[in-house]
Amino acid sequence: MDSMMKAGYSEGIIVYSNKQGDCAYTILMERDASLMYDPQNLDPQFQKNGLIVWFAFQPLRIPNRCEKAIPVNISAIKVRE
């Protein structure tokens, strides 16, 4: 775990929502449940509600697609075991 964090990865949980105005898929930060990211380039193989992942990202300077999540670009993502 520490080696992944040292490599720049964060712990997250993929969350699906079909509510009006929500982003379809967001990543909930495991260490700070008040923080959610809107991955603009989430690969379909990771679009699974409840999937626990390691991910590296860069924040994007674009308008939010939904109120609850910050837009990001995923640079690397792995399923946590």
ChimeraX attribute file (.defattr): number of C-alpha atoms within 10 A of each C-alpha:
attribute: neighborCount
match mode: 1-to-1
recipient: residues
	/A:1	11
	/A:2	8
	/A:3	8
	/A:4	13
	/A:5	13
	/A:6	9
	/A:7	10
	/A:8	13
	/A:9	20
	/A:10	18
	/A:11	22
	/A:12	25
	/A:13	22
	/A:14	21
	/A:15	18
	/A:16	17
	/A:17	12
	/A:18	9
	/A:19	8
	/A:20	8
	/A:21	11
	/A:22	16
	/A:23	20
	/A:24	16
	/A:25	21
	/A:26	27
	/A:27	27
	/A:28	21
	/A:29	17
	/A:30	15
	/A:31	10
	/A:32	10
	/A:33	11
	/A:34	10
	/A:35	13
	/A:36	20
	/A:37	22
	/A:38	26
	/A:39	23
	/A:40	15
	/A:41	11
	/A:42	19
	/A:43	10
	/A:44	7
	/A:45	6
	/A:46	16
	/A:47	15
	/A:48	13
	/A:49	14
	/A:50	14
	/A:51	15
	/A:52	20
	/A:53	21
	/A:54	19
	/A:55	21
	/A:56	19
	/A:57	17
	/A:58	11
	/A:59	13
	/A:60	14
	/A:61	9
	/A:62	9
	/A:63	9
	/A:64	14
	/A:65	15
	/A:66	15
	/A:67	11
	/A:68	16
	/A:69	20
	/A:70	21
	/A:71	23
	/A:72	22
	/A:73	16
	/A:74	18
	/A:75	12
	/A:76	12
	/A:77	18
	/A:78	13
	/A:79	13
	/A:80	13
	/A:81	6
